[in-house]
Amino acid sequence: MMPVIHQIEIALTLFVQQLGNWLIAPMTAFTQLGIEQFYLLTMPALFWCFDAALGIRIGLMLLLSNGFNSFFKTSFHSPRPYWIDERVNVFFQSETSFGLPSGHAQNAASVWGVFAANLKKGWRRYLVIAIIFFIGFSRIYLGVHFTSDVLLGWLVGGLLLLAFLKLEKPVLAWFKQKAAFQQIILAFAISVLIILLVFIPLTFLANWQLPPEWHQVSQITSPGSEVDPLNPEGVLSASGTLFGMIAGLVWLQNAYNGFNPSGTNKQCIIRYLIGVAGILVFWYGLGQIFPRNPGILSYSLRYVRYALIGLWVTAGAPILFFKMKIAQPGWAASEQSIT
């Protein structure tokens, strides 16, 4: 029997969806601001072309938030609304993971929150707050999250943001005191700890059985969709990227004293196009080659693939830009290195 809280939230979802199909386009646009592909294309652009320090901060916040979100999702192992009620319309692509808390809402509060904290007080901050709200609201309207999923996502994301802003400077100062090889080992250890954090609740769910009605109802609401909430690929992707990104920064700092994103518009465009091409080689190209079946080999190669993406963004691409003379080494005067 469906819990009472879910019955109430289903009624709220149905009410929101009855506001009309005219909302599909704007809500889809807002939800696109929280998908993996969006971050893959925008976070590197920020690092390569605008503000390297802010790009690093946003990247770290995103990857840490994704890791914690995987932990909470697995711990709560809660369904999505279209898995349990065939009246719910799915206006966006279906999801395979558990629903609580919403990753979109959590990342909106944490990642966009870092961006807002970097802005001076004014209308831009209010705009970012509006974006955070509509990213979360879009998940309710599109039928992929309960209201409680979104509310908890905002709460967790907000707490992560507060912790990040408070601990960033002391942790960074401590990290800088380490030798380069120690920094790389620490980065790898942190990425492994995040993976282990998610595998703890997965171990407790070893004998848990997916309710058959979740799959049955999802095939009515979203034909052909997959319900695979115990798949650990999400945390492997985030942890691999985190390790690669930090290792790349250590390499960049020690070999070139950092990266300066200043330059002409033409140089920035060339950097971005070349950089994104490299991301696609690792993300899509290796994704087609590496096996995707569940197992140690597949999971290990996924970690490696995303580590290469992180390494490319913070070291491979910048070093290539130096060689092509379309970027200069050394941090900009207004930026602070992470290593």
C-alpha positions, 0 to 999 in steps of 0.5 A: 500500500502506498504511504500516506505521504506519497498519496498526498504528494501524488495529489500535489504532483497531479495538481501541478501537472494540470497547470497545463502543457505550456509549462513543459518547454520552460520546465524542461529548459530549467531541468536541463540546467542540472543534467550531467551534459550541461555541467560537462559543457559549462564547468570546463568553459568557466575554467578555461575561458572566464574564471579558473578559480571559480571553475575549480570551486564549482567543480569540486562542489558538484562532484562532492554533492553528487557523491553525497546524493548517491549515498542518501539516495541509496540509504533512503531507497525511495521510489519516484512518483511515476514508479508507483502511480500510473496517473503521473505523466513523465514529461522528461527523460525517465530516471533509473536511480532512487528519488530521495533526495532530488539530485537536481535540487541538491546540486542547484542549491550547492553548485549554483549556491557557490556561484551566487556566493561569488556574486556581489549583492544585487539582481544577479543573486536573485536571478540565481535563487530563482534558477535554484527554485525553478530547477527543483520545481521543474522536477515535480512538474515533470513527474520525476520527483516527489515534493519531499525529494526536492525539499530534502535536496534543497536542504542537503544542498544548502547544508553542503554549501554552508560547510563548503564555504566555511571549510574551504579556506582551512582545508585548502591551506592544509592541502597546500602544505602537502607535497605533490605526491601526497596531494595526489594520494589524498585526492585518490583516497577521498574519491575511494572514501566517497565510493565506500560511503555509497557501498555501505548502504548498498551492502545492507540492501544486498537482499533487498528486492525491487518491488515488482510494481515499481517496474510495472507502473513505470512501463505504463507511465514511461514505456521502455524506461529502466528502473535500476536504482542499485547501479553504482555508476553515478558515484563512480563517475563523480569520484573518478572525475574528482580524482582526475580533476585534483590530480590534474590541478596538482600537475598543472600547478607544479609544472606550469604554476597554474592556468590563466584563462585571460585572452582574446575572444578568438582564443577562448572560442578555440580553447573551448572547442578543442577542450570540448572535443577532448571531453567527448573523446573520453566521455562518449568515445571511451563510453562506446568502447568500454564494457557497460555490463555490471561487474568490477571491470566495467565499474573500474573502467568507468572510474578511469574514464571519468578520471581522464575527463577530470584530468583533461579538463584541469591539465591535459587541455590547458597544457595543450593550450600552452603548446598552441600559444592560445593560453598562458601559464600562471594563475591570474592575479585575482585567482588563488591556486588550489595546490 
